[in-house]
Amino acid sequence: MGTVLLKNYCQQAVCGSTRASVMTGLHPDFTRFWDLKTKMRDVNPDVLTLAQYLIWEGYTTSGINKIYHPSCVDKKSDEVFWSIPFLKPKATDYAKELGEPAFRNYQSVSMKIQANGDVSKSKANKIKDDGENVKGKPGPATECLDLTDDAYEDGVSSKIAKHQIIDLTKSGKPYFMADGFHKPHLSFVAPKKYWDMYKREDMPLAPFQEHAKNEVFIAYEPSGELRNYSDMPEFTTFTKEELKAGLKPEKQKELLHGYYASISYVDAQVGVLLNTLDSLGTLNNTIVILWGDHGWHLDNHDLCGKHTNFEQASSSYCFISAPNLKSGKTSSLSEHVYIFLSICEFSGLKIPRVLQYKSSKPLMQNNTAKVISYAMSQYYYKLKSIELKSLDYIIGNLMG
């Protein structure tokens, strides 16, 4: 029903800055927002956000789950610019008898559940009774439990968003509803039925798992996010010798299996929202945009994560459906930073002067159209975190 932007790029392969770019329509060097520690409005208090602008244009705005990275905004996710208080799941919204999982899964550090295991709800309760994850120390990177969709955060989120969409539609006013699903972010957890859609032995290992010849060390990263989990190799410092993940093929296939299952789980949650719009008779006059904040290395270049400028981290598909526009797919270049401007154009709204970029609309009118000749993604490393051994590394930092 929409257009798939196959050559679409994020602004920086990290949650905080790309999400800020989507919501402001500005690149990180304009927002001055490059990490997961800075509060967006501390460095740019007057920045115009998409939700803020739509309120000015007469829209009701509502959001739930991960729209911004939680550490980069206030406790109510940029509270002042949502016309309805930002929604957050409560423990009572989760599947009965389970409650809210720790670290978005039900595993303790001491009890690792095999990803292909058939584990029941009673087993999940037993795991919780044995003690949830120690704060700051996630358990294994995967989880496969025989649970309902609303045992996990994304299933709860779609359930709450569904009722919110119904209420917003009944109000008769134009609205903007944002639902930030977590998956397929680590940890790769999903109900067992989504794991059962795939066979572990069929998981496609990356064909190139080496570093490039004459590599520039700073172009890589140590898969640090993955190594936080209890079943992953540990590392202490960011050195060239310790950079490689070195995951065995069976562990790679387990992670891939979980990644695929997580995608199918989220796909089902998107379906809940589309079916809701369809049942209300509003699907065909609603703009729907599905995007991910960055790509993900699946062991290519011996990387499992993000935080690079490689294609796998900086590229992230975007799906757009808008009334009276064609469906299909395009390989023309585009960027996430255009989403704000594109929504204005699809909605017939005046485009704020601060938005100096392009719209994706021409790509949906003609899938072979060209809007830009290059896309820009960036990532930075702090110089103090690495050992600079040659001028190549300095040049790599300045350019990367």
HELIX and SHEET records of a PDB file:
HELIX    1   1 CYS A   15  THR A   24  1                                  10    
HELIX    2   2 PRO A   28  THR A   31  1                                   4    
HELIX    3   3 MET A   40  VAL A   43  1                                   4    
HELIX    4   4 LEU A   50  TRP A   56  1                                   7    
HELIX    5   5 PRO A   70  CYS A   72  5                                   3    
HELIX    6   6 GLU A   79  PHE A   81  5                                   3    
HELIX    7   7 ALA A   91  ASP A   93  5                                   3    
HELIX    8   8 LYS A  121  ASP A  129  1                                   9    
HELIX    9   9 ASP A  149  ALA A  151  5                                   3    
HELIX   10  10 GLU A  153  SER A  171  1                                  19    
HELIX   11  11 LYS A  192  TRP A  195  1                                   4    
HELIX   12  12 ARG A  200  ASP A  202  5                                   3    
HELIX   13  13 PHE A  217  ALA A  219  5                                   3    
HELIX   14  14 GLY A  224  ARG A  227  1                                   4    
HELIX   15  15 PRO A  249  LEU A  280  1                                  32    
HELIX   16  16 LEU A  283  ASN A  285  5                                   3    
HELIX   17  17 ASN A  300  ASP A  302  5                                   3    
HELIX   18  18 GLU A  311  SER A  314  1                                   4    
HELIX   19  19 HIS A  336  TYR A  338  5                                   3    
HELIX   20  20 ILE A  339  SER A  347  1                                   9    
HELIX   21  21 LYS A  361  GLN A  365  1                                   5    
HELIX   22  22 LEU A  383  SER A  385  5                                   3    
HELIX   23  23 LEU A  391  MET A  399  1                                   9    
SHEET    1   A 4 VAL A 288  TRP A 291  0                                        
SHEET    2   A 4 CYS A 318  SER A 321 -1                                        
SHEET    3   A 4 THR A   3  TYR A   9 -1                                        
SHEET    4   A 4 GLY A 328  GLU A 335  1                                        
SHEET    1   B 2 THR A  60  ASN A  65  0                                        
SHEET    2   B 2 TYR A 175  GLY A 180  1                                        
SHEET    1   C 2 THR A 142  LEU A 145  0                                        
SHEET    2   C 2 PHE A 188  PRO A 191  1                                        
END                                                                             
